[in-house]
Structures are given as structure tokens and as C-alpha cells.
Amino acid sequence: MTSPLIWYLNARNLAQLTRNIGWQNGCLSRSASSSAISKVLIANRGEIACRVIRTARKLGVKTVAVYSEADRHSMHVAMADEAYHIGPAASQLSYLNKQKIIEVAKTSGAQAIHPGYGFLSENTEFADLCSKEGVIFVGPPSSAIRDMGIKSTSKAIMSAAGVPIIEGYHGEDQSNERLRQEAENIGYPVMLKAVRGGGGKGMRIVMTAEDFDEALESARREAKKSFDDDVMLVEKFVETPRHVEVQVFGDKHGNYVYLFERDCSVQRRHQKIIEEAPAPHLSEDVRRRIGEAAVRAARAVDYVGAGTVEFIMDAQQNFYFMEMNTRLQVEHPVTEMVTKTDLVEWQLKVAAGETLPVTQDDLKLHGHSFEARIYAEDPDNNFLPGAGPLIHLATPSAEEMIRIETGVRQGDEVTTYYDPMIAKLVVWSHDRKSALEKLRHCLQKYQIVGLKTNIRFLDDLAKHPEFKEGNVHTDFIPQHERELFPEKGALDDHTLCRAVLALVLFEQKSSQLETLECGDPFSPYSLGSGLRLNDSLCRRVKLSAGDTEIVALVTYQPDGTFRVQVGERAYSVQGSLAGQDNALELTSVVDGQKTTSTIVMHEDSIHLFSMDHIGGVELNRPLPEFLAEAGGGGTGDRAPMQGDITHLYVKPGDRVEKGQPLVALESMKMEYVIRAPKDGVVAEILVAKGDNVQKNARLVAYEDKK
């Protein structure tokens, strides 16, 4: 009896043969001909949609955008030549609506659809639908997506192609008992993965047998939500590995190249946060061998277009196939920077039937590139994603060697419906050291007000001694947690003086504007200058930084300067504010030290940005205190962010222990488990499965354990 693997390989070889001669079902295949694409629909949103539009413009290709209700005024909609509304904010009803997107392609006359990444980019049914409807899918054939999208199938194909793999259980028996037994056979720690997974979704590391059942349930639930498939595989978890991936490219004529590797080891929540190309400390022999293995992987599934073969690498630089992403990757710009290519241009031309513009011998590495992903999230709170308006947004100036890949502008809103990435900061220089210095310099120039970001954390990461040496691995953040998450110290006096000066000058500026508006420019009561006859005004200014309250004594001097006392020290302070918008330039002199800062006044907060405070400093003017509403004899656990309730672990009357799961909440495409803060008895469940709750909403009330 022929084994399934031999049958698959025979079928694949037959498909390769028919593709090479250009015939399918008795007709000349469309893929065997070459016709330029003059209009492309981008079935995506945000920065990747904007990225595709920029290359399409360069090629003279017209673009069609699609948008949900939440994205009606988005940047990608404004940039495209045409834009069509496709549904409500929820991605299942808009960006994942296959039929609606095909309908727009036909209505607009787009010959091709570029899926970007995420959403429908690795959806076999959508690729098949495009083919059926006569629309070019800018990506690989559906067979390649299917084979590489199912991890159990891809492992078998890779093994047959001579690509190193990590052994594990990829079988059809998906019972909890069988998966638990296979984990025991492999030996802990193990990795649970959704067979159709990607981007860290449906993935859990299980360190002990006691953690297995909860991890399996959570991984399955997340996989079902993300991929509509909860089939899992179990494999050995390689501790402290590197995550090294290879960019490959194939055309419809059987040509393949690899564009070298990227290191994406530094991650949080199994998602990449900073990437670089090439990977540090790789020998030329390993670089060649891992590139050739990636090409064998692509050739094994008749791959067409841009793809990424991801490998786990151990401390001895042995590498093992992990998965293939059958699409363009978020981090593709670092490869473009070090190979001087435009991968989106290649995608469009190869999709139209053209051959690859280079051979492997033509490709050379040039310098070093980093990409830092700037997210709306709180690194100090387990990287919880956030949402809100971009009240103020300023970036470093984009140039040839500095790319700001973004899909948002000042005034836009980061919503809970989609990924919380604000931008990708991409830099290039001649070597790794100078590229890293350029990355840090650009991070210093980034300014965002309206929501929490990871900018300061990215800088702390980039300046860490081990990262600077290139000693990276996937456990880098947990291993160096103490250095990357230092205890917050008190703000230095000079920074406090600048903040106090900004507040006083802003009040004066506001008073002067009010004076002009009231029509009495000579009124001495509206000047706000602090002028007193035979005396100097001295006032207390209260501010808070986090949980720390700061009191400064400000004395208005006759010459227009100020004396600011912080604690036991007094400083001579002077300066000026310039500008009309919400972002003002503060020039300050504190005890003779001159500094230029950007000040943003928003509601009751002062945001101060300078080169010595990455990500800015936020100080708040205290508001009146109000007593919290009295509870009914219990403690309410609250939602850490806005999101949808996906699972209830407890019911009224249950006894719970500290750390026990209470509720699961999904936000920004990730699932979070809210756990009991202490022992107790559940009194009431305040939410239901499927509810959308706001940040800080009470979820569970419980009574103290007697």
C-alpha cells in the first residue's frame, strides 16, 4: 500500500510537470503567460496597505483600497486611487469577507489582489476563489499555502526535501489524552502549536505536566478564533534558541533565490519586537547552508512569490525548520535594505508572469539593518496592548536610510479591532554598531501622546550590553528582565524645573490669548505675569509622576525669570515657549544649562520630550479626589483593557485560589487570562461570554474566604 507521503510526492511532481508545460485541465494556464498588472486591489489596511501603494505608484500601477467602518478616514484610504467600503469594523465582517473583496475587484477593474500579511494572505480558500474568478492572487499557489499552512503536513514535506526538522507529534488523534501522552513521551518542556497557526496565535510553551491542560484549552480556543481550526501539534521546545528566518523568492518559471537571513529572536508574547539583517555572528558556511535549505523548502511546494522559511537555531548554530510563512513578512524592509531590492515590486512582476530579475550569484549583502516595531502597549504591564487617539505624533525625518513604515497620522485612532502596531522604524548603516546607534538616535526623536507605547523599552533593549554584542535568543527579555524593567527612580530636578517652567509659561500664554479675545488688552488682571507691587509672587505647583507627588515652590522674579525650589534645592530658571499648535517648543535655562524640549499639554497632563528622555515624560496636575462607589462586601476584578469575553472559568459559589483563572478576554487579536488576586469565594459573575467590556470594567465579584 502506498504511504500518504509517497502519494503526496507523486501528486506534487505531476502538478509540477503540468505547471512547467503550462497546461491545466486541457487549457493553457494563465500562469504560463506574462501580462503586466495595471491596477491592483490591496486586501488589507494600515502600514502594509500604504507600503504596497507606494511601490505601485513607482511602477505606474493604479491602486484600489478597501476599508471597514473603523478605517473610513484612514491613511491607506486617502493614499489609494480608489477606495471601497466593505463592512463593519470587525475583521470577520470586512477584511475577511472574501466574496465582498472579489466583488470590489471586479467592480473596480483590478486585475490582481495583493493580500499584504495577516487577514486573507494565507487563506487557501481565498487564493482558490481568486483563481476561479480570474483575478491574479499576488502570492503563492493555494497548494503551497495549504501544504505549508498545516504544520503536520509541512513537517513531512520538509523531511522528504532534506530540510532539518524537530521531531514531534503531528498526528490525527487530537484527544486531550493522546496529546498529553505525546508530551510525556517527548519530555517537558514542549511547545503546543496550532497546525494552521502564525504570529504567535494558538501557541503555548508548556513547562510542566500540571500546566498542560490549561495551556491546551487556551491554545485551542485562540487558534479557533484566529484560524477557524483548533488542531494542534506537540513538539520538543528548544530552550534559549535563536529565531532565524530566510527570505526566499520564486517565479512561475522554476527560478528560486534566497535573500539571506533575518534574526527575529527578541520577542514578547511569541511575537517579534525587533528584527535585524543579517543575523549576527553567523558564519558564511551556516549562512549558505540555511539559505540553500530554505530554497529546498520553497522548491518542494512549487512556491511562487515572496515567502519566509523560519528556523529554530541552537547555541551550536544547528538549525531546524519551524514553519514557512507563505506571504510577505512584517519585517521584510530589513531584507530590502541590505540587498537593495524592492520585494513588493518583485511580487507584482512575478505575479504577472515575469522571471526573477536576479540570480543567486547576483545577490550580495550590503551593511546592516534594524527594524523596531512601535506598538500601542504598556511594557510595564506585561505588554498589554492599548487603544486611543494619537493626540500628538512626531517622527524622525524619513530618508533613504531611515524608513518610517506606518499607516497612521496625528489625530488617527488606534482601535481594539486590529493589531496595535503604530509604525515600523527601519534604519540602515554600513555595520551593525553604527546601525544600532542610528536606531537609538531615531527612537529619541519619536514623540507620541494619547496612549502608552513601547518606545522607551525599545531603547532600553537596544542599549543593553548583550544586545549590543548580538547575543540574542528568544528568552532574551525574560533573562534580562531586571535590566530591561528597572524600578522607576525619581525624576531629576532639572526635568522637574523644565516641566514647572512649561506649565507657568503655558498659563501666561493662555492668559494673553484670553486678554486679546476679551477686547481689553490693557487689563492687568489677565496678563498672568505674576506682577506684585513691593513683593514677589510665590506659589506652590503640584504635579505627579506615576504614584509620586511632587511639590515645587515657584517665585516670580521682577526680571521675568523664576526661582524654582524642589525639595531643599533652589534653581534659577528662565525660558520661552514658541508655537501655536498643541506641541510647543520650550527653550529653558536651568542654573545656566540650556535645553530645548517639545512640550505637549493634553488635558491635565504635561508631556515633555527631549533627547535625554526617550519616549517622553508625563506629569499630571492632580485632580480632585472622589470616593469609589462602595461595593457589596466583595472585591471586583477589572478588565485590564477593552476586549471581548471569550471564556468564563468559574461560576457563583466557586472557591478560588490566588492565581486561578477567572475570565479570558480577547483584545488586539490576543487572548488574556484574568486570574484571582487572592483566595476567595465567587459571589457574582458580572459579564457573559461574548460581552465587549471597557477597560477597568468589573468582571467578577467575590467574597473573602472565611
Backbone hydrogen bonds, N-H to C=O, Kabsch-Sander energy under -0.5 kcal/mol:
donor,donor_aa,acceptor,acceptor_aa,energy
7,W,3,S,-2.6
8,Y,4,P,-2.3
9,L,5,L,-2.5
10,N,6,I,-2.4
11,A,7,W,-2.4
12,R,8,Y,-2.6
13,N,9,L,-2.4
14,L,10,N,-2.0
15,A,11,A,-2.2
16,Q,12,R,-2.4
17,L,13,N,-2.2
18,T,14,L,-2.4
19,R,15,A,-2.0
20,N,16,Q,-2.4
21,I,17,L,-1.9
22,G,18,T,-0.7
23,W,18,T,-1.7
24,Q,27,C,-2.6
27,C,24,Q,-1.8
29,S,22,G,-3.8
32,A,29,S,-1.3
33,S,30,R,-1.5
35,S,352,A,-2.2
38,S,36,A,-0.6
40,V,62,K,-2.6
41,L,112,A,-2.8
42,I,64,V,-2.7
43,A,41,L,-0.7
43,A,114,H,-2.1
44,N,42,I,-1.7
48,I,45,R,-0.6
49,A,45,R,-1.2
50,C,46,G,-2.0
51,R,47,E,-2.4
52,V,48,I,-2.3
53,I,49,A,-2.1
54,R,50,C,-2.0
55,T,51,R,-1.5
56,A,52,V,-2.5
57,R,53,I,-2.5
58,K,54,R,-1.7
59,L,55,T,-1.7
60,G,56,A,-0.6
60,G,57,R,-1.2
61,V,56,A,-3.0
62,K,38,S,-2.6
64,V,40,V,-2.1
65,A,82,E,-3.2
66,V,42,I,-0.7
66,V,44,N,-0.5
67,Y,84,Y,-2.1
69,E,87,G,-1.6
71,D,68,S,-0.9
72,R,69,E,-1.1
74,S,71,D,-2.1
75,M,407,G,-0.9
78,A,74,S,-1.7
79,M,75,M,-2.0
80,A,76,H,-1.5
81,D,63,T,-0.6
82,E,63,T,-1.4
84,Y,65,A,-2.0
86,I,67,Y,-2.6
87,G,67,Y,-0.6
93,L,90,A,-1.5
94,S,91,S,-1.2
96,L,91,S,-2.5
97,N,94,S,-1.8
98,K,96,L,-1.3
101,I,97,N,-2.0
102,I,98,K,-2.4
103,E,99,Q,-2.3
104,V,100,K,-2.1
105,A,101,I,-2.3
106,K,102,I,-2.2
107,T,103,E,-2.5
108,S,104,V,-2.8
109,G,105,A,-1.1
110,A,105,A,-1.8
111,Q,39,K,-1.5
112,A,39,K,-1.2
113,I,136,I,-2.8
114,H,41,L,-3.0
121,S,118,G,-2.5
123,N,120,L,-1.5
124,T,122,E,-0.7
127,A,123,N,-2.1
128,D,124,T,-2.6
129,L,125,E,-2.3
130,C,126,F,-2.5
131,S,127,A,-1.9
132,K,128,D,-2.6
133,E,129,L,-2.2
134,G,131,S,-1.1
135,V,130,C,-3.0
136,I,111,Q,-2.8
138,V,113,I,-2.6
138,V,136,I,-0.7
139,G,137,F,-2.1
144,A,141,P,-0.9
145,I,141,P,-1.7
146,R,142,S,-2.7
147,D,143,S,-2.6
148,M,144,A,-2.4
149,G,145,I,-1.7
150,I,146,R,-1.2
151,K,149,G,-0.8
151,K,195,V,-2.3
154,S,150,I,-2.6
155,K,151,K,-2.1
156,A,152,S,-1.3
157,I,153,T,-2.2
158,M,154,S,-2.7
159,S,155,K,-2.2
160,A,156,A,-2.0
161,A,157,I,-1.6
162,G,159,S,-1.1
163,V,158,M,-2.8
166,I,321,F,-0.7
167,E,165,I,-0.5
169,Y,234,V,-3.4
170,H,168,G,-0.6
174,Q,172,E,-0.8
179,L,175,S,-2.4
180,R,176,N,-2.5
181,Q,177,E,-2.3
182,E,178,R,-2.5
183,A,179,L,-2.0
184,E,180,R,-1.9
185,N,181,Q,-2.3
186,I,182,E,-2.5
187,G,183,A,-2.6
190,V,206,V,-2.2
191,M,235,E,-2.9
192,L,204,R,-3.1
193,K,233,L,-2.1
194,A,202,G,-0.9
195,V,231,V,-2.7
197,G,194,A,-2.1
198,G,201,K,-0.6
201,K,198,G,-1.7
203,M,200,G,-1.0
204,R,192,L,-2.1
206,V,190,V,-2.8
206,V,204,R,-0.5
207,M,205,I,-0.6
211,D,208,T,-1.0
212,F,209,A,-1.1
215,A,211,D,-2.0
216,L,212,F,-2.8
217,E,213,D,-2.4
218,S,214,E,-2.2
219,A,215,A,-2.6
220,R,216,L,-2.6
221,R,217,E,-2.2
222,E,218,S,-2.3
223,A,219,A,-2.4
224,K,220,R,-2.6
225,K,221,R,-1.9
226,S,222,E,-2.2
227,F,223,A,-3.3
228,D,223,A,-0.5
228,D,224,K,-1.4
229,D,223,A,-0.8
233,L,193,K,-2.5
234,V,169,Y,-2.2
235,E,191,M,-1.8
236,K,167,E,-1.1
237,F,189,P,-1.7
238,V,236,K,-0.6
239,E,237,F,-0.6
242,R,313,M,-3.0
244,V,242,R,-0.7
244,V,311,F,-1.9
245,E,262,R,-2.4
246,V,309,V,-2.6
247,Q,260,F,-1.9
248,V,246,V,-0.6
248,V,307,G,-2.9
249,F,257,V,-2.2
250,G,305,G,-1.6
251,D,255,N,-1.8
254,G,251,D,-1.0
257,V,249,F,-2.1
259,L,247,Q,-3.2
262,R,245,E,-2.8
263,D,276,E,-2.8
264,C,243,H,-2.9
264,C,262,R,-0.6
267,Q,265,S,-0.8
268,R,271,Q,-2.4
271,Q,268,R,-1.9
273,I,266,V,-1.8
274,I,266,V,-1.1
275,E,371,E,-2.4
276,E,263,D,-1.7
277,A,369,S,-2.1
282,L,279,A,-1.0
287,R,283,S,-2.6
288,R,284,E,-2.2
289,R,285,D,-2.5
290,I,286,V,-2.9
291,G,287,R,-1.6
292,E,288,R,-2.6
293,A,289,R,-2.1
294,A,290,I,-1.8
295,V,291,G,-1.9
296,R,292,E,-2.2
297,A,293,A,-2.0
298,A,294,A,-2.2
299,R,295,V,-2.9
300,A,296,R,-1.9
301,V,297,A,-0.6
301,V,298,A,-1.0
302,D,299,R,-1.5
303,Y,298,A,-2.4
305,G,250,G,-3.4
307,G,248,V,-2.2
308,T,325,N,-2.2
309,V,246,V,-2.3
310,E,308,T,-0.6
310,E,323,E,-3.2
311,F,244,V,-2.5
312,I,320,Y,-2.7
313,M,242,R,-2.6
314,D,318,N,-2.5
317,Q,314,D,-2.0
320,Y,312,I,-2.4
321,F,164,P,-4.2
322,M,310,E,-3.1
323,E,310,E,-1.2
324,M,148,M,-0.5
325,N,308,T,-2.8
326,T,324,M,-0.8
327,R,325,N,-1.8
328,L,116,G,-0.6
332,H,329,Q,-1.6
334,V,331,E,-1.3
335,T,331,E,-0.6
335,T,332,H,-0.6
336,E,332,H,-1.9
337,M,333,P,-2.3
338,V,334,V,-1.6
339,T,335,T,-1.3
340,K,336,E,-1.3
341,T,336,E,-1.2
346,W,342,D,-1.9
347,Q,343,L,-2.3
348,L,344,V,-2.3
349,K,345,E,-2.2
350,V,346,W,-3.0
351,A,347,Q,-2.4
352,A,348,L,-1.1
353,G,350,V,-1.6
354,E,349,K,-2.4
362,D,359,T,-1.0
363,L,359,T,-0.7
363,L,360,Q,-1.1
366,H,338,V,-2.0
368,H,429,S,-2.7
369,S,277,A,-2.5
370,F,427,V,-1.7
371,E,275,E,-2.6
372,A,425,L,-2.6
373,R,273,I,-2.4
374,I,372,A,-0.6
374,I,423,A,-2.8
375,Y,373,R,-0.7
376,A,420,P,-2.4
377,E,375,Y,-1.2
378,D,384,L,-2.0
381,N,378,D,-1.9
382,N,379,P,-0.7
383,F,378,D,-1.3
384,L,378,D,-0.9
384,L,381,N,-1.2
386,G,376,A,-3.0
388,G,414,V,-2.3
390,L,412,D,-3.2
391,I,389,P,-1.4
391,I,449,V,-1.2
392,H,449,V,-1.7
394,A,447,Q,-2.5
399,E,402,I,-2.3
402,I,399,E,-1.1
403,R,426,V,-3.1
405,E,403,R,-0.7
405,E,424,K,-2.7
406,T,404,I,-0.9
407,G,422,I,-0.7
411,G,390,L,-2.8
412,D,409,R,-2.3
414,V,388,G,-3.0
415,T,413,E,-0.7
418,Y,415,T,-0.5
422,I,374,I,-3.1
423,A,374,I,-1.6
424,K,405,E,-2.3
425,L,372,A,-2.8
426,V,403,R,-2.7
426,V,424,K,-0.7
427,V,370,F,-2.3
428,W,401,M,-1.7
429,S,368,H,-2.2
435,A,431,D,-2.1
436,L,432,R,-2.4
437,E,433,K,-1.9
438,K,434,S,-2.0
439,L,435,A,-2.1
440,R,436,L,-2.2
441,H,437,E,-2.2
442,C,438,K,-2.2
443,L,439,L,-2.3
444,Q,440,R,-1.8
445,K,441,H,-0.6
445,K,442,C,-0.9
446,Y,442,C,-0.5
446,Y,443,L,-1.1
447,Q,394,A,-2.9
449,V,392,H,-2.2
454,N,375,Y,-1.1
458,L,454,N,-2.5
459,D,455,I,-1.9
460,D,456,R,-2.4
461,L,457,F,-2.5
462,A,458,L,-2.6
463,K,459,D,-1.8
464,H,461,L,-1.1
468,K,464,H,-2.7
469,E,465,P,-1.4
470,G,467,F,-1.5
471,N,466,E,-2.5
472,V,470,G,-1.6
474,T,241,P,-3.1
476,F,473,H,-1.6
479,Q,475,D,-2.5
480,H,476,F,-1.9
481,E,478,P,-1.2
484,L,480,H,-2.4
485,F,481,E,-2.3
496,L,492,D,-1.9
497,C,493,D,-2.7
498,R,494,H,-2.1
499,A,495,T,-2.2
500,V,496,L,-2.7
501,L,497,C,-2.6
502,A,498,R,-2.5
503,L,499,A,-2.2
504,V,500,V,-2.5
505,L,501,L,-2.8
506,F,502,A,-2.4
507,E,503,L,-2.2
508,Q,504,V,-2.1
509,K,505,L,-2.6
510,S,506,F,-2.5
511,S,507,E,-2.4
512,Q,508,Q,-2.3
513,L,509,K,-1.8
514,E,510,S,-2.3
515,T,511,S,-2.2
516,L,512,Q,-2.0
517,E,513,L,-2.0
518,C,514,E,-2.0
519,G,515,T,-0.7
519,G,516,L,-0.5
520,D,515,T,-0.9
523,S,520,D,-1.6
526,S,523,S,-0.9
535,D,532,R,-0.8
537,L,530,G,-0.7
539,R,554,V,-2.5
541,V,552,A,-3.0
542,K,540,R,-0.5
543,L,550,I,-2.7
544,S,620,N,-1.8
545,A,548,T,-2.7
546,G,544,S,-0.5
548,T,545,A,-1.9
549,E,547,D,-0.5
550,I,543,L,-3.9
552,A,541,V,-2.4
553,L,565,Q,-2.0
554,V,539,R,-3.0
554,V,552,A,-0.6
555,T,553,L,-0.5
555,T,563,R,-2.7
556,Y,537,L,-2.8
556,Y,554,V,-0.5
557,Q,555,T,-0.5
557,Q,561,T,-2.6
560,G,557,Q,-1.9
562,F,573,V,-2.9
563,R,555,T,-2.4
564,V,562,F,-0.6
564,V,571,Y,-2.6
565,Q,553,L,-2.7
565,Q,563,R,-0.5
566,V,564,V,-0.6
566,V,569,R,-2.5
567,G,551,V,-0.6
567,G,565,Q,-0.5
569,R,566,V,-1.7
571,Y,564,V,-2.7
573,V,562,F,-3.1
573,V,571,Y,-0.6
574,Q,589,V,-1.5
576,S,587,T,-1.9
578,A,585,E,-1.8
584,L,582,N,-0.6
584,L,599,I,-3.3
585,E,578,A,-2.5
586,L,584,L,-0.6
586,L,597,S,-2.9
587,T,576,S,-2.5
587,T,585,E,-0.6
588,S,586,L,-0.6
588,S,595,T,-2.7
589,V,574,Q,-2.8
590,V,593,Q,-2.3
591,D,572,S,-2.9
591,D,589,V,-0.6
593,Q,590,V,-1.9
594,K,592,G,-0.7
595,T,588,S,-2.6
597,S,586,L,-2.6
598,T,609,F,-2.5
599,I,584,L,-3.5
600,V,607,H,-2.5
601,M,582,N,-1.0
602,H,600,V,-0.7
602,H,605,S,-2.1
605,S,602,H,-2.3
606,I,619,L,-3.2
607,H,600,V,-2.5
607,H,605,S,-0.5
608,L,606,I,-0.6
608,L,617,V,-2.7
609,F,598,T,-2.8
609,F,607,H,-0.5
610,S,613,H,-0.7
613,H,610,S,-1.8
616,G,613,H,-1.8
617,V,608,L,-2.2
619,L,606,I,-2.4
619,L,617,V,-0.5
620,N,544,S,-2.7
621,R,604,D,-3.0
633,G,631,G,-1.3
635,T,702,Y,-2.2
637,D,700,V,-2.4
639,A,697,A,-2.3
643,G,693,V,-2.0
644,D,666,E,-2.6
645,I,691,D,-2.9
646,T,644,D,-0.5
646,T,664,A,-2.4
647,H,664,A,-1.3
649,Y,647,H,-0.5
649,Y,662,L,-2.5
650,V,662,L,-0.9
653,G,682,V,-3.2
654,D,651,K,-2.2
656,V,680,G,-3.0
659,G,676,A,-3.1
660,Q,657,E,-2.5
662,L,674,I,-2.9
663,V,674,I,-1.5
664,A,647,H,-2.7
665,L,672,Y,-3.3
666,E,644,D,-3.2
667,S,670,M,-2.7
668,M,416,T,-1.1
670,M,667,S,-2.0
672,Y,665,L,-3.3
674,I,663,V,-3.3
674,I,672,Y,-0.6
675,R,673,V,-0.5
676,A,660,Q,-2.5
680,G,656,V,-2.4
681,V,703,E,-2.5
682,V,654,D,-3.1
683,A,701,A,-2.4
684,E,701,A,-2.3
686,L,684,E,-0.6
686,L,699,L,-2.7
687,V,699,L,-0.5
690,G,645,I,-3.2
691,D,688,A,-2.3
693,V,643,G,-2.9
693,V,691,D,-0.6
696,N,639,A,-3.3
697,A,694,Q,-1.9
699,L,637,D,-3.7
700,V,637,D,-0.9
701,A,684,E,-2.7
702,Y,635,T,-1.5
703,E,681,V,-3.2
705,K,679,D,-0.6
